[in-house]
Amino acid sequence: MSPADALRMTRCLRELVIGHALSVAMTQAGRSRKPEPGSPGYNLLAEAADATILDDHCGPGLTALLNGFTT
């Protein structure tokens, strides 16, 4: 891997981790913008968010990202 590609991968990982940490913090602080069930804006994406756990995507996403880096 070239130094430039290594820097790109490092930046990508950093932004994934920072973005995930911000998402968790905002949700725990009660500042989510997800519509409540029954409200006019409640849609399939909001319903899918309610069917998941806050941290259940970071591990699989990070694994997929890292596996892609090795190919």
C-alpha positions as CSV (number, residue, x, y, z in Angstrom):
1,M,0.0,0.0,0.0
2,S,1.4,3.4,-0.9
3,P,1.8,6.1,1.8
4,A,-1.0,8.1,0.1
5,D,-3.4,5.1,0.2
6,A,-2.5,4.4,3.8
7,L,-3.3,8.0,4.7
8,R,-6.7,7.7,2.9
9,M,-7.5,4.5,4.9
10,T,-6.5,6.1,8.2
11,R,-8.7,9.2,7.5
12,C,-11.6,6.9,6.5
13,L,-11.3,4.9,9.8
14,R,-10.9,8.1,11.8
15,E,-14.1,9.6,10.3
16,L,-16.0,6.3,10.8
17,V,-15.0,6.2,14.5
18,I,-15.7,9.9,15.2
19,G,-19.0,9.8,13.3
20,H,-20.1,6.7,15.3
21,A,-19.1,8.3,18.6
22,L,-21.0,11.5,17.7
23,S,-24.1,9.5,16.7
24,V,-24.1,7.5,20.0
25,A,-23.6,10.7,22.0
26,M,-26.4,12.6,20.3
27,T,-28.8,9.7,20.7
28,Q,-27.9,9.2,24.4
29,A,-28.4,12.9,25.0
30,G,-31.9,12.7,23.5
31,R,-31.0,14.8,20.5
32,S,-32.0,12.3,17.8
33,R,-33.9,13.7,14.8
34,K,-35.7,10.4,14.2
35,P,-39.5,10.9,14.1
36,E,-41.5,9.2,16.8
37,P,-43.8,6.3,15.8
38,G,-47.2,7.6,14.8
39,S,-45.9,11.0,13.7
40,P,-46.3,12.2,10.1
41,G,-42.6,11.8,9.4
42,Y,-42.3,8.3,10.7
43,N,-41.2,6.3,7.7
44,L,-39.4,3.0,6.8
45,L,-36.0,4.4,7.7
46,A,-37.3,5.4,11.2
47,E,-39.0,2.1,11.6
48,A,-35.7,0.3,10.7
49,A,-33.9,2.4,13.2
50,D,-36.3,1.3,15.9
51,A,-35.7,-2.3,14.9
52,T,-32.0,-2.1,15.6
53,I,-29.7,-1.5,18.5
54,L,-27.6,1.7,18.5
55,D,-24.2,-0.2,18.4
56,D,-25.1,-3.1,16.2
57,H,-23.7,-1.7,12.9
58,C,-20.3,-0.4,13.9
59,G,-18.6,-3.8,14.2
60,P,-19.9,-5.3,11.0
61,G,-19.3,-2.1,9.1
62,L,-15.7,-1.7,10.4
63,T,-15.0,-5.4,9.6
64,A,-16.3,-4.9,6.0
65,L,-14.3,-1.8,5.6
66,L,-11.1,-3.4,6.9
67,N,-11.6,-6.5,4.8
68,G,-11.9,-4.2,1.8
69,F,-8.7,-2.6,2.7
70,T,-6.8,-5.9,2.4
71,T,-8.0,-6.7,-1.1
